[in-house]
């Protein structure tokens, strides 16, 4: 990084953190795309293991889906962006603006489970109904996202722990041509 805080890598302006709304929108879109990845991997697991009932091999299926999601995220984060991140013009880099190593991407994958594990463990421990579990997850996700406001750089806590940084990579021309960002008076 230069003294002005600019990354020395190509195509990266100063490491600007995207707004919380954009990051959460990307997060929800990632969930929609992940539905397809999980559906296909579940179908593949069922076909390969000859599972005839949804509750048979449940733990094996969970481990397989966990592995597939880990491969999906670490591969794309190592490359800088998932499809959802490309759509929302977000990029994942390390604190110096460089691409993530496979190890750092894998660390972020494990640490990102803090989005869902606490309410799921709590729901299991308290024997909550499905609707109550979904509500607990929604409240936790909102609280976890809002906790990023207490970070100096507004990054999520798991990104801070993993040494990663979500940055805004919208093209310069889009900023300049946006009606909200013009310097012309009406």
VOPABA-113501 format. One record per atom (N, C-alpha, C): residue number from 1; atom name; x, y, z. Coordinates in nm, 4 decimals, padded with zeros to 6 digits. Example, Ala and Ser with C-alpha at 12.3 -4.5 7.8 and 13.67 -1.06 7.14 Angstrom:
2
REC   marke   vonu         px         py         pz
REC       1      N    01.3190   -00.5690    00.7800
REC       1     CA    01.2300   -00.4500    00.7800
REC       1      C    01.3200   -00.3300    00.7800
REC       2      N    01.2850   -00.2250    00.7080
REC       2     CA    01.3670   -00.1060    00.7140
REC       2      C    01.2900    00.0030    00.7870
END
This chain:
186
REC   marke   vonu         px         py         pz
REC       1      N    00.0831   -00.1167    00.0000
REC       1     CA    00.0000    00.0000    00.0000
REC       1      C    00.0886    00.1244    00.0000
REC       2      N    00.0412    00.2259   -00.0624
REC       2     CA    00.1139    00.3514   -00.0617
REC       2      C    00.0753    00.4301    00.0618
REC       3      N    00.1443    00.5415    00.0828
REC       3     CA    00.1157    00.6206    00.2018
REC       3      C   -00.0257    00.6760    00.2012
REC       4      N   -00.0822    00.6993    00.0845
REC       4     CA   -00.2173    00.7544    00.0751
REC       4      C   -00.3236    00.6489    00.1006
REC       5      N   -00.2824    00.5237    00.1245
REC       5     CA   -00.3775    00.4180    00.1542
REC       5      C   -00.4277    00.3471    00.0298
REC       6      N   -00.3635    00.3688   -00.0837
REC       6     CA   -00.4057    00.3053   -00.2071
REC       6      C   -00.3342    00.1713   -00.2221
REC       7      N   -00.4047    00.0758   -00.2766
REC       7     CA   -00.3452   -00.0551   -00.3006
REC       7      C   -00.2563   -00.0480   -00.4234
REC       8      N   -00.1497   -00.1252   -00.4207
REC       8     CA   -00.0570   -00.1228   -00.5327
REC       8      C   -00.0972   -00.2211   -00.6411
REC       9      N   -00.1948   -00.3048   -00.6158
REC       9     CA   -00.2388   -00.4022   -00.7151
REC       9      C   -00.3169   -00.3354   -00.8266
REC      10      N   -00.3316   -00.4047   -00.9383
REC      10     CA   -00.4059   -00.3486   -01.0499
REC      10      C   -00.5550   -00.3405   -01.0200
REC      11      N   -00.6228   -00.2432   -01.0810
REC      11     CA   -00.7677   -00.2335   -01.0789
REC      11      C   -00.8264   -00.2047   -00.9405
REC      12      N   -00.7460   -00.1639   -00.8448
REC      12     CA   -00.7994   -00.1391   -00.7109
REC      12      C   -00.7708    00.0040   -00.6707
REC      13      N   -00.8783    00.0773   -00.6443
REC      13     CA   -00.8664    00.2123   -00.5905
REC      13      C   -00.8403    00.1987   -00.4407
REC      14      N   -00.8382    00.3071   -00.3685
REC      14     CA   -00.8217    00.2921   -00.2236
REC      14      C   -00.9207    00.1888   -00.1696
REC      15      N   -00.8775    00.1138   -00.0726
REC      15     CA   -00.9586    00.0047   -00.0199
REC      15      C   -01.0826    00.0596    00.0495
REC      16      N   -01.1875    00.0816   -00.0286
REC      16     CA   -01.3124    00.1367    00.0224
REC      16      C   -01.4063    00.0231    00.0601
REC      17      N   -01.4579    00.0268    00.1810
REC      17     CA   -01.5530   -00.0729    00.2264
REC      17      C   -01.6902   -00.0411    00.1696
REC      18      N   -01.7557   -00.1389    00.1067
REC      18     CA   -01.8912   -00.1155    00.0554
REC      18      C   -01.9886   -00.0923    00.1707
REC      19      N   -02.1005   -00.0323    00.1402
REC      19     CA   -02.2005   -00.0076    00.2439
REC      19      C   -02.2542   -00.1399    00.2984
REC      20      N   -02.3079   -00.1337    00.4172
REC      20     CA   -02.3643   -00.2524    00.4805
REC      20      C   -02.4813   -00.3067    00.3978
REC      21      N   -02.5601   -00.2188    00.3388
REC      21     CA   -02.6727   -00.2622    00.2572
REC      21      C   -02.6233   -00.3413    00.1362
REC      22      N   -02.5170   -00.2934    00.0693
REC      22     CA   -02.4624   -00.3658   -00.0462
REC      22      C   -02.4035   -00.5003   -00.0044
REC      23      N   -02.3340   -00.5036    00.1086
REC      23     CA   -02.2756   -00.6293    00.1548
REC      23      C   -02.3832   -00.7307    00.1910
REC      24      N   -02.4904   -00.6858    00.2577
REC      24     CA   -02.5989   -00.7776    00.2930
REC      24      C   -02.6778   -00.8203    00.1693
REC      25      N   -02.6952   -00.7312    00.0736
REC      25     CA   -02.7621   -00.7679   -00.0518
REC      25      C   -02.6828   -00.8758   -00.1234
REC      26      N   -02.5531   -00.8615   -00.1258
REC      26     CA   -02.4663   -00.9627   -00.1860
REC      26      C   -02.4781   -01.0936   -00.1077
REC      27      N   -02.4848   -01.0840    00.0228
REC      27     CA   -02.4964   -01.2013    00.1094
REC      27      C   -02.6245   -01.2786    00.0783
REC      28      N   -02.7372   -01.2064    00.0640
REC      28     CA   -02.8639   -01.2720    00.0320
REC      28      C   -02.8611   -01.3320   -00.1088
REC      29      N   -02.8034   -01.2615   -00.2038
REC      29     CA   -02.7932   -01.3130   -00.3399
REC      29      C   -02.7043   -01.4373   -00.3421
REC      30      N   -02.5999   -01.4351   -00.2630
REC      30     CA   -02.5122   -01.5531   -00.2509
REC      30      C   -02.5922   -01.6723   -00.2005
REC      31      N   -02.6835   -01.6476   -00.1070
REC      31     CA   -02.7689   -01.7550   -00.0568
REC      31      C   -02.8580   -01.8145   -00.1642
REC      32      N   -02.9103   -01.7291   -00.2522
REC      32     CA   -02.9935   -01.7781   -00.3627
REC      32      C   -02.9105   -01.8664   -00.4558
REC      33      N   -02.7910   -01.8193   -00.4898
REC      33     CA   -02.7040   -01.8982   -00.5768
REC      33      C   -02.6581   -02.0269   -00.5084
REC      34      N   -02.6334   -02.0180   -00.3790
REC      34     CA   -02.5882   -02.1347   -00.3037
REC      34      C   -02.6963   -02.2420   -00.2967
REC      35      N   -02.8221   -02.2004   -00.3044
REC      35     CA   -02.9313   -02.2978   -00.3073
REC      35      C   -02.9104   -02.3955   -00.4226
REC      36      N   -02.8738   -02.3449   -00.5393
REC      36     CA   -02.8491   -02.4310   -00.6547
REC      36      C   -02.7296   -02.5220   -00.6344
REC      37      N   -02.6243   -02.4679   -00.5766
REC      37     CA   -02.5046   -02.5488   -00.5507
REC      37      C   -02.5376   -02.6616   -00.4529
REC      38      N   -02.6120   -02.6306   -00.3488
REC      38     CA   -02.6481   -02.7310   -00.2484
REC      38      C   -02.7455   -02.8331   -00.3074
REC      39      N   -02.8389   -02.7871   -00.3890
REC      39     CA   -02.9341   -02.8785   -00.4519
REC      39      C   -02.8618   -02.9812   -00.5389
REC      40      N   -02.7712   -02.9325   -00.6225
REC      40     CA   -02.6992   -03.0225   -00.7121
REC      40      C   -02.6076   -03.1164   -00.6336
REC      41      N   -02.5400   -03.0637   -00.5317
REC      41     CA   -02.4518   -03.1505   -00.4535
REC      41      C   -02.5323   -03.2535   -00.3744
REC      42      N   -02.6496   -03.2141   -00.3237
REC      42     CA   -02.7362   -03.3100   -00.2542
REC      42      C   -02.7866   -03.4188   -00.3468
REC      43      N   -02.8214   -03.3800   -00.4682
REC      43     CA   -02.8660   -03.4780   -00.5679
REC      43      C   -02.7522   -03.5742   -00.6024
REC      44      N   -02.6322   -03.5184   -00.6201
REC      44     CA   -02.5159   -03.6008   -00.6513
REC      44      C   -02.4864   -03.6984   -00.5374
REC      45      N   -02.4900   -03.6488   -00.4143
REC      45     CA   -02.4658   -03.7359   -00.2985
REC      45      C   -02.5701   -03.8470   -00.2923
REC      46      N   -02.6967   -03.8117   -00.3114
REC      46     CA   -02.8037   -03.9120   -00.3043
REC      46      C   -02.7877   -04.0174   -00.4125
REC      47      N   -02.7498   -03.9747   -00.5323
REC      47     CA   -02.7322   -04.0694   -00.6422
REC      47      C   -02.6124   -04.1600   -00.6174
REC      48      N   -02.5025   -04.1039   -00.5709
REC      48     CA   -02.3815   -04.1832   -00.5494
REC      48      C   -02.3939   -04.2775   -00.4297
REC      49      N   -02.4665   -04.2340   -00.3262
REC      49     CA   -02.4790   -04.3173   -00.2064
REC      49      C   -02.6044   -04.4037   -00.2078
REC      50      N   -02.6835   -04.3918   -00.3160
REC      50     CA   -02.8086   -04.4686   -00.3284
REC      50      C   -02.9023   -04.4432   -00.2105
REC      51      N   -02.9077   -04.3192   -00.1647
REC      51     CA   -02.9967   -04.2816   -00.0549
REC      51      C   -03.1390   -04.2727   -00.1075
REC      52      N   -03.2293   -04.3455   -00.0435
REC      52     CA   -03.3690   -04.3492   -00.0884
REC      52      C   -03.4610   -04.2636   -00.0010
REC      53      N   -03.4194   -04.2347    00.1181
REC      53     CA   -03.5021   -04.1567    00.2098
REC      53      C   -03.4225   -04.0353    00.2568
REC      54      N   -03.4884   -03.9240    00.2724
REC      54     CA   -03.4203   -03.7982    00.3046
REC      54      C   -03.3433   -03.8035    00.4366
REC      55      N   -03.3888   -03.8831    00.5310
REC      55     CA   -03.3206   -03.8875    00.6607
REC      55      C   -03.2097   -03.9924    00.6673
REC      56      N   -03.1996   -04.0767    00.5650
REC      56     CA   -03.0887   -04.1721    00.5600
REC      56      C   -02.9614   -04.0968    00.5231
REC      57      N   -02.8527   -04.1345    00.5824
REC      57     CA   -02.7221   -04.0726    00.5554
REC      57      C   -02.7221   -03.9207    00.5778
REC      58      N   -02.8039   -03.8764    00.6688
REC      58     CA   -02.8168   -03.7318    00.6935
REC      58      C   -02.6835   -03.6689    00.7306
REC      59      N   -02.6087   -03.7313    00.8191
REC      59     CA   -02.4810   -03.6738    00.8612
REC      59      C   -02.3777   -03.6786    00.7491
REC      60      N   -02.3823   -03.7837    00.6697
REC      60     CA   -02.2941   -03.7904    00.5540
REC      60      C   -02.3253   -03.6793    00.4540
REC      61      N   -02.4541   -03.6555    00.4316
REC      61     CA   -02.4959   -03.5483    00.3413
REC      61      C   -02.4518   -03.4126    00.3948
REC      62      N   -02.4685   -03.3907    00.5244
REC      62     CA   -02.4264   -03.2637    00.5839
REC      62      C   -02.2764   -03.2432    00.5674
REC      63      N   -02.1986   -03.3475    00.5914
REC      63     CA   -02.0527   -03.3367    00.5749
REC      63      C   -02.0166   -03.3101    00.4290
REC      64      N   -02.0852   -03.3771    00.3365
REC      64     CA   -02.0583   -03.3576    00.1938
REC      64      C   -02.0914   -03.2149    00.1502
REC      65      N   -02.2054   -03.1641    00.1931
REC      65     CA   -02.2452   -03.0273    00.1573
REC      65      C   -02.1489   -02.9265    00.2199
REC      66      N   -02.1063   -02.9509    00.3431
REC      66     CA   -02.0081   -02.8639    00.4076
REC      66      C   -01.8789   -02.8602    00.3269
REC      67      N   -01.8353   -02.9756    00.2797
REC      67     CA   -01.7142   -02.9849    00.1980
REC      67      C   -01.7322   -02.9140    00.0636
REC      68      N   -01.8452   -02.9354   -00.0020
REC      68     CA   -01.8712   -02.8708   -00.1318
REC      68      C   -01.8753   -02.7189   -00.1161
REC      69      N   -01.9434   -02.6712   -00.0124
REC      69     CA   -01.9485   -02.5263    00.0094
REC      69      C   -01.8091   -02.4716    00.0402
REC      70      N   -01.7308   -02.5467    00.1164
REC      70     CA   -01.5938   -02.5045    00.1450
REC      70      C   -01.5116   -02.4936    00.0181
REC      71      N   -01.5239   -02.5912   -00.0705
REC      71     CA   -01.4531   -02.5855   -00.1992
REC      71      C   -01.5015   -02.4681   -00.2838
REC      72      N   -01.6320   -02.4487   -00.2877
REC      72     CA   -01.6915   -02.3395   -00.3651
REC      72      C   -01.6373   -02.2043   -00.3180
REC      73      N   -01.6489   -02.1791   -00.1883
REC      73     CA   -01.6086   -02.0483   -00.1373
REC      73      C   -01.4579   -02.0278   -00.1418
REC      74      N   -01.3798   -02.1257   -00.1007
REC      74     CA   -01.2347   -02.1034   -00.1013
REC      74      C   -01.1818   -02.0862   -00.2427
REC      75      N   -01.2378   -02.1576   -00.3380
REC      75     CA   -01.1931   -02.1427   -00.4771
REC      75      C   -01.2228   -02.0014   -00.5286
REC      76      N   -01.3468   -01.9579   -00.5137
REC      76     CA   -01.3844   -01.8269   -00.5670
REC      76      C   -01.3225   -01.7125   -00.4871
REC      77      N   -01.3129   -01.7256   -00.3547
REC      77     CA   -01.2498   -01.6198   -00.2761
REC      77      C   -01.1017   -01.6090   -00.3095
REC      78      N   -01.0383   -01.7224   -00.3370
REC      78     CA   -00.8982   -01.7201   -00.3788
REC      78      C   -00.8841   -01.6442   -00.5106
REC      79      N   -00.9838   -01.6573   -00.5971
REC      79     CA   -00.9846   -01.5839   -00.7249
REC      79      C   -01.0304   -01.4397   -00.7066
REC      80      N   -01.0877   -01.4054   -00.5917
REC      80     CA   -01.1267   -01.2677   -00.5617
REC      80      C   -01.2749   -01.2435   -00.5495
REC      81      N   -01.3567   -01.3184   -00.6247
REC      81     CA   -01.5001   -01.2909   -00.6245
REC      81      C   -01.5806   -01.4168   -00.6537
REC      82      N   -01.6964   -01.4271   -00.5868
REC      82     CA   -01.7968   -01.5246   -00.6267
REC      82      C   -01.8851   -01.4555   -00.7305
REC      83      N   -01.9799   -01.5278   -00.7872
REC      83     CA   -02.0699   -01.4668   -00.8852
REC      83      C   -02.1508   -01.3537   -00.8219
REC      84      N   -02.1975   -01.3744   -00.7007
REC      84     CA   -02.2737   -01.2690   -00.6321
REC      84      C   -02.1864   -01.1456   -00.6081
REC      85      N   -02.0613   -01.1667   -00.5727
REC      85     CA   -01.9709   -01.0538   -00.5488
REC      85      C   -01.9422   -00.9790   -00.6789
REC      86      N   -01.9336   -01.0503   -00.7904
REC      86     CA   -01.9152   -00.9835   -00.9199
REC      86      C   -02.0367   -00.8979   -00.9522
REC      87      N   -02.1556   -00.9518   -00.9251
REC      87     CA   -02.2789   -00.8789   -00.9533
REC      87      C   -02.2862   -00.7495   -00.8725
REC      88      N   -02.2470   -00.7550   -00.7469
REC      88     CA   -02.2540   -00.6383   -00.6582
REC      88      C   -02.1236   -00.5577   -00.6568
REC      89      N   -02.0294   -00.5924   -00.7422
REC      89     CA   -01.9012   -00.5214   -00.7547
REC      89      C   -01.8265   -00.5157   -00.6219
REC      90      N   -01.8148   -00.6330   -00.5599
REC      90     CA   -01.7370   -00.6476   -00.4372
REC      90      C   -01.6217   -00.7414   -00.4675
REC      91      N   -01.5125   -00.7226   -00.3997
REC      91     CA   -01.3965   -00.8103   -00.4143
REC      91      C   -01.3419   -00.8387   -00.2756
REC      92      N   -01.2894   -00.9587   -00.2595
REC      92     CA   -01.2294   -00.9996   -00.1333
REC      92      C   -01.0784   -01.0027   -00.1505
REC      93      N   -01.0094   -00.9265   -00.0695
REC      93     CA   -00.8634   -00.9195   -00.0742
REC      93      C   -00.8098   -00.9307    00.0675
REC      94      N   -00.6767   -00.9419    00.0778
REC      94     CA   -00.6177   -00.9369    00.2112
REC      94      C   -00.6000   -00.7899    00.2505
REC      95      N   -00.5450   -00.7658    00.3669
REC      95     CA   -00.5332   -00.6286    00.4188
REC      95      C   -00.4432   -00.5395    00.3339
REC      96      N   -00.3637   -00.5994    00.2439
REC      96     CA   -00.2741   -00.5215    00.1589
REC      96      C   -00.3301   -00.5040    00.0179
REC      97      N   -00.4526   -00.5504   -00.0039
REC      97     CA   -00.5144   -00.5373   -00.1350
REC      97      C   -00.4742   -00.6462   -00.2328
REC      98      N   -00.4119   -00.7507   -00.1835
REC      98     CA   -00.3663   -00.8613   -00.2693
REC      98      C   -00.4663   -00.9764   -00.2647
REC      99      N   -00.4670   -01.0621   -00.3675
REC      99     CA   -00.5579   -01.1779   -00.3659
REC      99      C   -00.5310   -01.2684   -00.2455
REC     100      N   -00.6354   -01.3383   -00.2035
REC     100     CA   -00.6226   -01.4280   -00.0884
REC     100      C   -00.5490   -01.5554   -00.1262
REC     101      N   -00.4730   -01.6057   -00.0325
REC     101     CA   -00.4157   -01.7390   -00.0489
REC     101      C   -00.5265   -01.8406   -00.0212
REC     102      N   -00.5054   -01.9643   -00.0634
REC     102     CA   -00.6034   -02.0695   -00.0364
REC     102      C   -00.6224   -02.0873    00.1152
REC     103      N   -00.5127   -02.0762    00.1907
REC     103     CA   -00.5210   -02.0937    00.3358
REC     103      C   -00.6041   -01.9829    00.4008
REC     104      N   -00.5848   -01.8599    00.3566
REC     104     CA   -00.6612   -01.7482    00.4143
REC     104      C   -00.8088   -01.7596    00.3748
REC     105      N   -00.8357   -01.8028    00.2514
REC     105     CA   -00.9740   -01.8227    00.2075
REC     105      C   -01.0406   -01.9331    00.2889
REC     106      N   -00.9653   -02.0399    00.3168
REC     106     CA   -01.0188   -02.1489    00.3976
REC     106      C   -01.0440   -02.1029    00.5414
REC     107      N   -00.9534   -02.0236    00.5958
REC     107     CA   -00.9734   -01.9693    00.7309
REC     107      C   -01.0989   -01.8829    00.7348
REC     108      N   -01.1188   -01.8011    00.6309
REC     108     CA   -01.2388   -01.7174    00.6263
REC     108      C   -01.3639   -01.8039    00.6175
REC     109      N   -01.3559   -01.9136    00.5425
REC     109     CA   -01.4717   -02.0034    00.5321
REC     109      C   -01.5107   -02.0560    00.6702
REC     110      N   -01.4143   -02.1054    00.7456
REC     110     CA   -01.4457   -02.1577    00.8786
REC     110      C   -01.4956   -02.0475    00.9711
REC     111      N   -01.4328   -01.9318    00.9663
REC     111     CA   -01.4743   -01.8220    01.0533
REC     111      C   -01.6103   -01.7646    01.0134
REC     112      N   -01.6467   -01.7744    00.8867
REC     112     CA   -01.7750   -01.7192    00.8432
REC     112      C   -01.8945   -01.7997    00.8927
REC     113      N   -01.8700   -01.9172    00.9459
REC     113     CA   -01.9800   -01.9951    01.0025
REC     113      C   -02.0380   -01.9296    01.1269
REC     114      N   -01.9733   -01.8255    01.1758
REC     114     CA   -02.0281   -01.7513    01.2895
REC     114      C   -02.1594   -01.6821    01.2494
REC     115      N   -02.1840   -01.6704    01.1179
REC     115     CA   -02.3118   -01.6156    01.0709
REC     115      C   -02.4289   -01.7055    01.1106
REC     116      N   -02.4063   -01.8360    01.1163
REC     116     CA   -02.5184   -01.9281    01.1380
REC     116      C   -02.5057   -02.0209    01.2578
REC     117      N   -02.3856   -02.0570    01.2982
REC     117     CA   -02.3709   -02.1589    01.4023
REC     117      C   -02.4261   -02.1188    01.5388
REC     118      N   -02.4015   -01.9980    01.5908
REC     118     CA   -02.4560   -01.9675    01.7238
REC     118      C   -02.6076   -01.9843    01.7356
REC     119      N   -02.6878   -01.9299    01.6409
REC     119     CA   -02.8322   -01.9522    01.6579
REC     119      C   -02.8740   -02.0971    01.6329
REC     120      N   -02.8020   -02.1678    01.5456
REC     120     CA   -02.8377   -02.3081    01.5225
REC     120      C   -02.8068   -02.3945    01.6443
REC     121      N   -02.6943   -02.3691    01.7076
REC     121     CA   -02.6604   -02.4424    01.8300
REC     121      C   -02.7602   -02.4088    01.9409
REC     122      N   -02.7940   -02.2809    01.9528
REC     122     CA   -02.8922   -02.2379    02.0529
REC     122      C   -03.0281   -02.3020    02.0263
REC     123      N   -03.0690   -02.3061    01.9003
REC     123     CA   -03.1974   -02.3667    01.8649
REC     123      C   -03.1992   -02.5151    01.8993
REC     124      N   -03.0885   -02.5823    01.8744
REC     124     CA   -03.0801   -02.7247    01.9080
REC     124      C   -03.0829   -02.7444    02.0591
REC     125      N   -03.0092   -02.6608    02.1309
REC     125     CA   -03.0002   -02.6723    02.2764
REC     125      C   -03.1344   -02.6440    02.3433
REC     126      N   -03.2076   -02.5436    02.2901
REC     126     CA   -03.3366   -02.5062    02.3489
REC     126      C   -03.4541   -02.5808    02.2861
REC     127      N   -03.4269   -02.6687    02.1908
REC     127     CA   -03.5310   -02.7448    02.1198
REC     127      C   -03.6363   -02.6520    02.0594
REC     128      N   -03.5898   -02.5497    01.9888
REC     128     CA   -03.6809   -02.4539    01.9268
REC     128      C   -03.7478   -02.5170    01.8051
REC     129      N   -03.8662   -02.4667    01.7737
REC     129     CA   -03.9353   -02.5123    01.6528
REC     129      C   -03.8627   -02.4575    01.5307
REC     130      N   -03.9012   -02.5046    01.4136
REC     130     CA   -03.8378   -02.4583    01.2899
REC     130      C   -03.8569   -02.3078    01.2725
REC     131      N   -03.9764   -02.2589    01.2978
REC     131     CA   -04.0038   -02.1156    01.2831
REC     131      C   -03.9236   -02.0331    01.3842
REC     132      N   -03.9142   -02.0807    01.5059
REC     132     CA   -03.8353   -02.0112    01.6071
REC     132      C   -03.6869   -02.0123    01.5703
REC     133      N   -03.6404   -02.1223    01.5128
REC     133     CA   -03.5002   -02.1316    01.4703
REC     133      C   -03.4703   -02.0324    01.3589
REC     134      N   -03.5617   -02.0208    01.2641
REC     134     CA   -03.5446   -01.9241    01.1553
REC     134      C   -03.5431   -01.7823    01.2118
REC     135      N   -03.6310   -01.7544    01.3063
REC     135     CA   -03.6338   -01.6228    01.3698
REC     135      C   -03.5050   -01.5934    01.4450
REC     136      N   -03.4541   -01.6944    01.5167
REC     136     CA   -03.3278   -01.6762    01.5884
REC     136      C   -03.2137   -01.6491    01.4912
REC     137      N   -03.2125   -01.7202    01.3784
REC     137     CA   -03.1091   -01.6966    01.2763
REC     137      C   -03.1201   -01.5561    01.2192
REC     138      N   -03.2410   -01.5118    01.1901
REC     138     CA   -03.2603   -01.3777    01.1332
REC     138      C   -03.2136   -01.2693    01.2297
REC     139      N   -03.2487   -01.2839    01.3560
REC     139     CA   -03.2064   -01.1849    01.4554
REC     139      C   -03.0546   -01.1861    01.4692
REC     140      N   -02.9943   -01.3045    01.4748
REC     140     CA   -02.8494   -01.3139    01.4889
REC     140      C   -02.7774   -01.2543    01.3681
REC     141      N   -02.8233   -01.2852    01.2473
REC     141     CA   -02.7598   -01.2323    01.1259
REC     141      C   -02.7644   -01.0800    01.1268
REC     142      N   -02.8783   -01.0240    01.1620
REC     142     CA   -02.8898   -00.8785    01.1683
REC     142      C   -02.7957   -00.8205    01.2736
REC     143      N   -02.7909   -00.8818    01.3905
REC     143     CA   -02.7002   -00.8337    01.4964
REC     143      C   -02.5544   -00.8466    01.4528
REC     144      N   -02.5186   -00.9593    01.3927
REC     144     CA   -02.3805   -00.9813    01.3493
REC     144      C   -02.3401   -00.8787    01.2441
REC     145      N   -02.4310   -00.8510    01.1518
REC     145     CA   -02.4015   -00.7521    01.0477
REC     145      C   -02.3847   -00.6130    01.1083
REC     146      N   -02.4708   -00.5788    01.2019
REC     146     CA   -02.4628   -00.4458    01.2637
REC     146      C   -02.3387   -00.4292    01.3510
REC     147      N   -02.2838   -00.5394    01.4009
REC     147     CA   -02.1613   -00.5312    01.4804
REC     147      C   -02.0429   -00.4782    01.3989
REC     148      N   -02.0529   -00.4887    01.2663
REC     148     CA   -01.9449   -00.4354    01.1822
REC     148      C   -01.9345   -00.2845    01.1954
REC     149      N   -02.0407   -00.2207    01.2384
REC     149     CA   -02.0388   -00.0744    01.2563
REC     149      C   -01.9415   -00.0326    01.3671
REC     150      N   -01.9060   -00.1255    01.4549
REC     150     CA   -01.8137   -00.0950    01.5637
REC     150      C   -01.6676   -00.1135    01.5237
REC     151      N   -01.6447   -00.1625    01.4025
REC     151     CA   -01.5082   -00.1760    01.3508
REC     151      C   -01.4647   -00.0439    01.2886
REC     152      N   -01.3400   -00.0103    01.3061
REC     152     CA   -01.2874    00.1135    01.2484
REC     152      C   -01.3053    00.1156    01.0967
REC     153      N   -01.2809    00.0024    01.0319
REC     153     CA   -01.2904   -00.0047    00.8861
REC     153      C   -01.4255   -00.0578    00.8386
REC     154      N   -01.5226   -00.0757    00.9294
REC     154     CA   -01.6586   -00.1211    00.9000
REC     154      C   -01.6653   -00.2622    00.8413
REC     155      N   -01.5601   -00.3417    00.8551
REC     155     CA   -01.5591   -00.4788    00.8060
REC     155      C   -01.6272   -00.5703    00.9083
REC     156      N   -01.6726   -00.6857    00.8608
REC     156     CA   -01.7294   -00.7846    00.9524
REC     156      C   -01.6191   -00.8365    01.0437
REC     157      N   -01.6593   -00.8826    01.1626
REC     157     CA   -01.5614   -00.9316    01.2589
REC     157      C   -01.4875   -01.0543    01.2070
REC     158      N   -01.5559   -01.1438    01.1361
REC     158     CA   -01.4857   -01.2628    01.0865
REC     158      C   -01.3844   -01.2248    00.9793
REC     159      N   -01.4079   -01.1153    00.9054
REC     159     CA   -01.3070   -01.0677    00.8108
REC     159      C   -01.1872   -01.0101    00.8859
REC     160      N   -01.2137   -00.9423    00.9933
REC     160     CA   -01.1055   -00.8891    01.0758
REC     160      C   -01.0186   -01.0032    01.1289
REC     161      N   -01.0825   -01.1083    01.1786
REC     161     CA   -01.0103   -01.2231    01.2336
REC     161      C   -00.9330   -01.2984    01.1255
REC     162      N   -00.9906   -01.3065    01.0046
REC     162     CA   -00.9263   -01.3813    00.8960
REC     162      C   -00.8223   -01.2984    00.8213
REC     163      N   -00.8178   -01.1688    00.8474
REC     163     CA   -00.7233   -01.0828    00.7765
REC     163      C   -00.7670   -01.0554    00.6338
REC     164      N   -00.8981   -01.0523    00.6117
REC     164     CA   -00.9520   -01.0266    00.4781
REC     164      C   -01.0261   -00.8940    00.4766
REC     165      N   -01.0567   -00.8455    00.3569
REC     165     CA   -01.1196   -00.7156    00.3425
REC     165      C   -01.2131   -00.7203    00.2224
REC     166      N   -01.3397   -00.6881    00.2432
REC     166     CA   -01.4348   -00.6724    00.1337
REC     166      C   -01.4236   -00.5300    00.0829
REC     167      N   -01.3989   -00.5143   -00.0464
REC     167     CA   -01.3811   -00.3798   -00.1012
REC     167      C   -01.4783   -00.3546   -00.2152
REC     168      N   -01.5020   -00.2279   -00.2379
REC     168     CA   -01.5881   -00.1800   -00.3455
REC     168      C   -01.5040   -00.1707   -00.4723
REC     169      N   -01.5462   -00.2378   -00.5785
REC     169     CA   -01.4724   -00.2328   -00.7044
REC     169      C   -01.5632   -00.1890   -00.8193
REC     170      N   -01.6568   -00.0993   -00.7891
REC     170     CA   -01.7400   -00.0459   -00.8978
REC     170      C   -01.6509    00.0310   -00.9935
REC     171      N   -01.6758    00.0184   -01.1226
REC     171     CA   -01.5943    00.0911   -01.2204
REC     171      C   -01.6048    00.2412   -01.1988
REC     172      N   -01.4951    00.3109   -01.2216
REC     172     CA   -01.4923    00.4562   -01.2055
REC     172      C   -01.5979    00.5251   -01.2908
REC     173      N   -01.6172    00.4764   -01.4130
REC     173     CA   -01.7105    00.5407   -01.5042
REC     173      C   -01.8528    00.5326   -01.4501
REC     174      N   -01.8861    00.4258   -01.3801
REC     174     CA   -02.0199    00.4135   -01.3226
REC     174      C   -02.0408    00.5184   -01.2150
REC     175      N   -01.9362    00.5475   -01.1371
REC     175     CA   -01.9473    00.6510   -01.0354
REC     175      C   -01.9690    00.7866   -01.1004
REC     176      N   -01.8937    00.8156   -01.2051
REC     176     CA   -01.8987    00.9467   -01.2681
REC     176      C   -02.0297    00.9688   -01.3432
REC     177      N   -02.0875    00.8630   -01.4020
REC     177     CA   -02.2075    00.8817   -01.4817
REC     177      C   -02.3357    00.8684   -01.4005
REC     178      N   -02.3250    00.8292   -01.2756
REC     178     CA   -02.4418    00.8145   -01.1921
REC     178      C   -02.5049    00.9510   -01.1645
REC     179      N   -02.6375    00.9625   -01.1775
REC     179     CA   -02.7017    01.0914   -01.1521
REC     179      C   -02.6841    01.1378   -01.0074
REC     180      N   -02.6563    01.0437   -00.9164
REC     180     CA   -02.6376    01.0818   -00.7769
REC     180      C   -02.4972    01.1375   -00.7508
REC     181      N   -02.4059    01.1176   -00.8439
REC     181     CA   -02.2698    01.1581   -00.8204
REC     181      C   -02.2193    01.2649   -00.9172
REC     182      N   -02.3069    01.3310   -00.9860
REC     182     CA   -02.2619    01.4336   -01.0793
REC     182      C   -02.2404    01.5644   -01.0056
REC     183      N   -02.1510    01.6447   -01.0589
REC     183     CA   -02.1211    01.7735   -00.9988
REC     183      C   -02.1997    01.8871   -01.0635
REC     184      N   -02.2855    01.8515   -01.1575
REC     184     CA   -02.3627    01.9550   -01.2270
REC     184      C   -02.4804    01.9972   -01.1409
REC     185      N   -02.5118    02.1236   -01.1476
REC     185     CA   -02.6292    02.1722   -01.0749
REC     185      C   -02.7515    02.1609   -01.1657
REC     186      N   -02.8711    02.1430   -01.1096
REC     186     CA   -02.9910    02.1228   -01.1895
REC     186      C   -03.0298    02.2445   -01.2694
END
